[in-house]
Amino acid sequence: MLDALQGWADERGATLEQAAARHQKWFRELSPSEQEKLEALCCFEAMELYARAGVARTAQGLLRRLGSLAQKE
């Protein structure tokens, strides 16, 4: 599936994220166990990205900022 998504993205000069969004029905058609594995993989990748970006322990500040923006709307 990843190769098909990457191929679509490469053909169109799109990102992998754009390809995944375009083909999201594939993800809905996965079995529950495959969906769970995919979710775990995404979570792991996100945690690695957060670690590399150095955003550990920034949640409280982010939540405060989002709260203040929401109050202004």
C-alpha positions as a Markdown table, in Angstrom:
| # | Residue | x | y | z |
|---|---|---|---|---|
| 1 | Met | 0.0 | 0.0 | 0.0 |
| 2 | Leu | 2.8 | 2.4 | 0.9 |
| 3 | Asp | 4.5 | 1.7 | -2.5 |
| 4 | Ala | 1.2 | 2.5 | -4.3 |
| 5 | Leu | 0.7 | 5.7 | -2.3 |
| 6 | Gln | 4.3 | 6.8 | -2.9 |
| 7 | Gly | 4.0 | 6.0 | -6.6 |
| 8 | Trp | 0.8 | 8.1 | -6.9 |
| 9 | Ala | 2.6 | 11.0 | -5.1 |
| 10 | Asp | 5.7 | 10.7 | -7.3 |
| 11 | Glu | 3.6 | 10.7 | -10.5 |
| 12 | Arg | 1.8 | 13.9 | -9.4 |
| 13 | Gly | 4.6 | 15.8 | -7.6 |
| 14 | Ala | 2.5 | 15.4 | -4.4 |
| 15 | Thr | 3.6 | 14.5 | -0.8 |
| 16 | Leu | 2.9 | 11.1 | 0.8 |
| 17 | Glu | 0.5 | 12.9 | 3.1 |
| 18 | Gln | -1.5 | 14.2 | 0.1 |
| 19 | Ala | -1.6 | 10.7 | -1.4 |
| 20 | Ala | -2.8 | 9.2 | 1.8 |
| 21 | Ala | -5.6 | 11.9 | 2.1 |
| 22 | Arg | -6.6 | 11.2 | -1.5 |
| 23 | His | -6.8 | 7.5 | -0.9 |
| 24 | Gln | -8.2 | 7.4 | 2.7 |
| 25 | Lys | -10.9 | 4.9 | 1.8 |
| 26 | Trp | -8.1 | 2.3 | 1.6 |
| 27 | Phe | -7.5 | 2.9 | 5.3 |
| 28 | Arg | -11.2 | 2.5 | 6.2 |
| 29 | Glu | -11.3 | -0.8 | 4.4 |
| 30 | Leu | -8.4 | -2.3 | 6.4 |
| 31 | Ser | -9.3 | -5.0 | 9.0 |
| 32 | Pro | -9.5 | -3.8 | 12.6 |
| 33 | Ser | -6.2 | -5.5 | 13.4 |
| 34 | Glu | -4.5 | -3.8 | 10.5 |
| 35 | Gln | -6.0 | -0.5 | 11.5 |
| 36 | Glu | -4.6 | -1.0 | 15.0 |
| 37 | Lys | -1.1 | -1.8 | 13.7 |
| 38 | Leu | -1.2 | 1.3 | 11.4 |
| 39 | Glu | -2.3 | 3.5 | 14.3 |
| 40 | Ala | 0.5 | 2.1 | 16.5 |
| 41 | Leu | 3.0 | 2.8 | 13.8 |
| 42 | Cys | 1.8 | 6.3 | 13.3 |
| 43 | Cys | 1.9 | 7.0 | 17.0 |
| 44 | Phe | 5.5 | 5.7 | 17.2 |
| 45 | Glu | 6.6 | 7.8 | 14.3 |
| 46 | Ala | 4.9 | 10.9 | 15.8 |
| 47 | Met | 6.7 | 10.3 | 19.1 |
| 48 | Glu | 10.0 | 10.1 | 17.3 |
| 49 | Leu | 9.3 | 13.3 | 15.4 |
| 50 | Tyr | 8.4 | 15.1 | 18.6 |
| 51 | Ala | 11.7 | 13.9 | 20.2 |
| 52 | Arg | 13.8 | 15.0 | 17.3 |
| 53 | Ala | 12.0 | 18.4 | 17.2 |
| 54 | Gly | 12.7 | 18.9 | 21.0 |
| 55 | Val | 9.1 | 19.6 | 21.9 |
| 56 | Ala | 9.0 | 17.5 | 25.0 |
| 57 | Arg | 7.1 | 19.1 | 27.9 |
| 58 | Thr | 5.6 | 21.8 | 25.7 |
| 59 | Ala | 2.0 | 20.6 | 26.0 |
| 60 | Gln | 1.0 | 23.0 | 28.9 |
| 61 | Gly | 2.2 | 26.1 | 27.1 |
| 62 | Leu | 0.6 | 25.0 | 23.8 |
| 63 | Leu | -2.7 | 24.3 | 25.6 |
| 64 | Arg | -2.6 | 27.7 | 27.3 |
| 65 | Arg | -1.9 | 29.4 | 23.9 |
| 66 | Leu | -4.7 | 27.5 | 22.2 |
| 67 | Gly | -7.1 | 28.4 | 25.0 |
| 68 | Ser | -6.3 | 32.1 | 24.7 |
| 69 | Leu | -6.9 | 31.9 | 21.0 |
| 70 | Ala | -10.2 | 30.1 | 21.4 |
| 71 | Gln | -11.4 | 32.7 | 23.9 |
| 72 | Lys | -10.7 | 35.5 | 21.3 |
| 73 | Glu | -13.0 | 33.8 | 18.7 |
